[in-house]
Amino acid sequence: LCAWIKGIYGACLENNIKEIVGVMEGDCSNTKALIEVFKLRGIKIYPFSFPHSHSLKDVEIEIRKFMDIFNVNEDKVEQVRKRLNRVRKLAKKIDEMTYIDNKVNGFENHLYQVSLSDFNGNIDEFEEHLKKVIEGMEKREPINKKLRLGYIGVPPMIGDIYEFSEKLNAHFVYNEVQREFAFPRGIEAANIFEQYYNYTYPYDNEFRIKELKKQIEKRKIDAIIHYTQAFCHRAVEDIVLKEELNIPMLNIEGDKLNTLDARTKLRLEAFLDMLLDLKQK
């Protein structure tokens, strides 16, 4: 079973969580079963489903259902969304400083964007923290690495992948799903429905691949690391991505370990060495 699912289950029981939002469609295929177990444990579930069809109308229907559960109207939702967008602009700035100014490393890019999933539990404090972080980043010298990498797939269990790659003359300038969690295009969206419509993570690969191709060109990416979690259905997507993206790609899989194992280090090193050799020719 996926280590993330086991971790979520354990964390909820350990911290005596009483209420959970369960994403029933468009995310993890194990969530449905996990939700059933939580119900047995007496945990209250608030269900939400991304529509199978990538249709603005269907997205709106699902979000309105979710709004009804919490008894909130669109005006209230938009008021909060505008507040969150102020913080999202700061994360967008960090992303731009990663691939334009080259002053932010791949792990920092990952960390601050993925943290927009919950704004570290406190919107005001997180906003102030990002402002201070950006201030420090602006004073740095640019990172000078020969290879520009993109990271695609779910956020990694193995956090040292960024540092390890940097030692091999590579700089991650794109974190796909982490960036999606930060909703960079949501800032310009007219409303919450458009924001969640223009979000690649829960929908078909065709929509996702369009955005990937755009970012590969925009960020001048040399190669892709595609991370998949053991026992996850998303591993199958590697076949489609390798077929559709005209770029060198290495698929690595993580499970329980939170650091790279010797085999994965060897594969990464060989892949990056090959890319460096090709660059020098």
C-alpha positions in Angstrom: 0.0 0.0 0.0 1.1 3.6 -0.8 3.2 5.1 2.1 1.4 8.4 1.8 -2.0 6.6 2.5 -0.5 4.8 5.5 1.0 8.0 6.7 -2.3 10.0 6.4 -4.2 7.2 8.2 -1.6 7.1 11.1 -1.4 10.9 11.4 -5.2 11.2 11.6 -5.5 8.6 14.4 -2.4 9.9 16.3 -3.6 13.5 16.3 -7.2 12.6 17.1 -8.6 14.2 13.9 -12.4 14.3 14.0 -13.3 15.8 10.6 -11.8 15.2 7.1 -12.3 16.5 3.6 -12.2 13.4 1.4 -11.4 13.9 -2.3 -13.3 11.0 -3.8 -12.5 11.5 -7.5 -9.6 13.1 -9.4 -6.8 12.3 -6.9 -5.6 9.1 -5.3 -7.3 5.9 -6.2 -6.8 4.6 -2.6 -8.7 7.5 -1.0 -12.1 5.9 -1.4 -11.1 2.9 0.7 -9.3 5.1 3.2 -12.5 7.2 3.7 -14.5 4.0 4.4 -12.0 3.1 7.1 -12.2 6.6 8.6 -16.0 6.4 8.7 -15.6 3.1 10.7 -13.4 5.1 13.2 -16.1 7.6 13.7 -14.5 10.4 11.7 -16.8 12.8 9.9 -16.2 13.0 6.2 -16.9 16.0 3.9 -16.8 14.6 0.3 -15.5 16.4 -2.7 -15.1 15.1 -6.3 -13.3 16.6 -9.2 -15.4 15.8 -12.3 -14.2 13.1 -14.7 -14.9 15.4 -17.6 -12.7 18.5 -17.9 -15.7 20.8 -18.2 -16.1 24.2 -16.6 -19.8 23.5 -16.1 -19.1 20.2 -14.3 -16.4 21.8 -12.1 -18.9 24.5 -11.0 -21.5 21.9 -10.1 -19.1 20.0 -7.9 -17.7 23.1 -6.2 -21.3 24.4 -5.5 -22.1 21.1 -3.9 -19.1 21.5 -1.7 -20.1 25.1 -0.9 -23.5 23.9 0.2 -22.0 21.4 2.6 -20.4 24.3 4.5 -23.3 26.7 3.9 -21.2 29.4 2.2 -22.1 31.5 -0.8 -20.0 32.5 -3.8 -19.3 36.1 -2.4 -17.8 34.7 0.7 -15.7 32.2 -1.2 -14.4 35.0 -3.5 -13.5 37.2 -0.6 -11.3 34.5 0.9 -9.9 33.6 -2.5 -8.8 37.2 -3.1 -7.0 37.1 0.3 -5.2 33.9 -0.6 -4.2 35.2 -4.0 -2.1 37.9 -2.3 0.0 35.1 -0.8 0.0 33.1 -4.0 1.6 36.1 -5.8 4.6 35.8 -3.4 4.9 32.1 -4.2 4.8 33.0 -7.9 7.6 35.4 -7.3 9.7 32.7 -5.7 9.0 30.4 -8.8 10.1 33.2 -11.1 13.3 33.7 -9.1 14.0 30.0 -9.6 13.9 29.9 -13.4 14.5 33.5 -14.4 16.9 34.9 -11.8 18.3 31.5 -10.8 18.5 32.6 -7.1 16.3 29.9 -5.7 17.2 26.2 -5.5 14.9 23.4 -6.4 14.1 22.3 -2.8 13.1 25.8 -1.8 10.9 26.1 -4.9 9.3 22.8 -3.9 8.9 23.7 -0.2 7.3 27.1 -0.6 4.9 26.1 -3.4 3.7 22.9 -1.8 3.2 24.8 1.5 0.4 26.7 -0.3 -1.7 23.6 0.1 -2.5 24.8 3.6 -0.5 28.1 4.0 1.3 26.4 7.0 -2.0 26.6 8.9 -1.8 30.4 9.3 -2.3 32.7 6.3 -1.0 35.9 7.9 2.1 34.3 9.4 2.9 32.5 6.2 2.6 35.7 4.1 5.1 37.5 6.4 7.4 34.5 6.3 7.4 34.5 2.5 8.1 38.2 2.4 11.2 37.8 4.6 12.3 34.7 2.6 12.1 36.7 -0.7 14.0 39.6 0.8 16.9 37.2 1.6 16.8 35.4 -1.8 17.0 38.7 -3.7 20.5 39.3 -2.2 21.9 36.0 -3.4 24.3 35.4 -6.3 22.7 33.4 -9.2 23.0 29.6 -9.1 25.3 28.5 -12.0 24.6 24.9 -13.1 25.0 23.4 -16.6 21.7 21.4 -16.5 18.2 22.8 -16.1 15.9 20.1 -14.8 12.1 19.8 -14.5 10.5 17.7 -11.8 7.1 16.2 -12.6 4.8 13.9 -10.7 3.6 14.0 -7.1 5.8 15.8 -4.5 8.7 13.5 -3.5 9.0 11.3 -0.5 12.8 11.6 -1.0 13.6 15.3 -0.2 17.3 15.0 -0.8 16.9 14.5 -4.6 17.3 18.3 -5.1 20.6 18.6 -3.1 22.0 15.4 -4.7 21.3 16.7 -8.2 22.8 20.1 -7.5 26.1 18.3 -6.5 26.0 16.9 -10.0 25.8 20.3 -11.8 22.0 20.3 -12.1 19.4 22.9 -11.0 15.7 22.1 -10.7 13.9 25.0 -12.3 10.4 23.5 -12.3 8.3 21.5 -9.9 5.1 20.5 -11.7 2.6 19.4 -9.1 3.9 21.7 -6.4 3.4 24.6 -8.7 -0.2 23.4 -9.5 -0.9 23.3 -5.7 0.2 27.0 -5.6 -2.4 27.9 -8.3 -0.3 30.4 -10.3 -2.9 30.8 -13.0 -5.7 31.0 -10.4 -4.6 34.6 -9.6 -5.9 35.7 -13.0 -9.0 33.5 -12.9 -12.4 35.3 -12.8 -13.7 33.1 -10.0 -13.2 29.9 -8.0 -14.7 27.8 -10.7 -12.3 29.0 -13.4 -9.4 28.5 -10.9 -10.2 24.8 -10.3 -11.0 24.3 -14.0 -7.5 25.6 -15.0 -5.7 23.1 -12.7 -3.9 20.2 -14.3 -3.6 17.8 -11.4 -7.0 16.0 -11.3 -7.9 16.0 -15.0 -6.8 14.1 -18.1 -3.2 13.9 -19.3 -3.9 15.8 -22.5 -4.6 19.0 -20.6 -1.6 18.4 -18.3 0.8 17.7 -21.2 -0.1 21.1 -22.9 1.0 22.9 -19.7 4.1 20.7 -19.4 5.2 21.5 -23.0 4.7 25.2 -22.4 6.8 25.2 -19.2 9.6 23.0 -20.7 10.0 25.7 -23.5 9.6 28.7 -21.2 12.1 27.5 -18.6 14.6 26.1 -21.1 14.5 22.7 -19.5 17.1 20.1 -20.6 15.6 17.0 -19.0 12.8 15.7 -16.8 12.8 13.6 -13.6 9.4 11.9 -13.3 8.8 10.8 -9.7 6.1 8.2 -8.9 5.1 6.7 -5.6 5.2 2.9 -5.2 1.8 1.3 -5.6 0.4 4.4 -7.2 -1.7 4.2 -10.4 0.0 7.4 -11.6 3.1 5.3 -12.5 1.3 4.1 -15.6 1.3 7.8 -16.8 5.0 7.5 -17.4 4.3 5.6 -20.7 2.1 8.5 -22.0 4.5 11.2 -20.8 7.6 9.6 -22.5 5.6 9.2 -25.7 4.3 12.8 -25.7 7.2 14.9 -24.3 10.1 15.2 -26.7 12.7 15.5 -23.9 15.1 13.1 -22.0 13.2 11.7 -19.0 14.1 9.5 -16.1 11.4 7.8 -14.0 12.3 7.2 -10.3 10.1 5.5 -7.7 9.9 6.2 -4.0 8.4 4.1 -1.3 9.0 4.4 2.5 12.5 5.9 2.6 12.7 9.7 2.9 16.2 9.7 1.3 17.6 8.4 -2.0 18.8 4.8 -1.9 22.1 3.7 -3.5 20.4 2.3 -6.6 18.4 5.5 -7.4 21.5 7.7 -6.7 23.4 5.5 -9.3 20.6 5.9 -11.9 20.4 9.6 -11.3 24.1 10.1 -11.6 24.3 8.1 -14.8 21.4 10.0 -16.3 22.9 13.4 -15.4 26.4 12.4 -16.6 24.9 11.4 -20.0 23.1 14.8 -20.3 26.3 16.7 -19.4 28.2 14.7 -22.1 25.5 15.6 -24.7 25.7 19.2 -23.7 29.4 19.4 -24.2 29.3 17.8 -27.7 
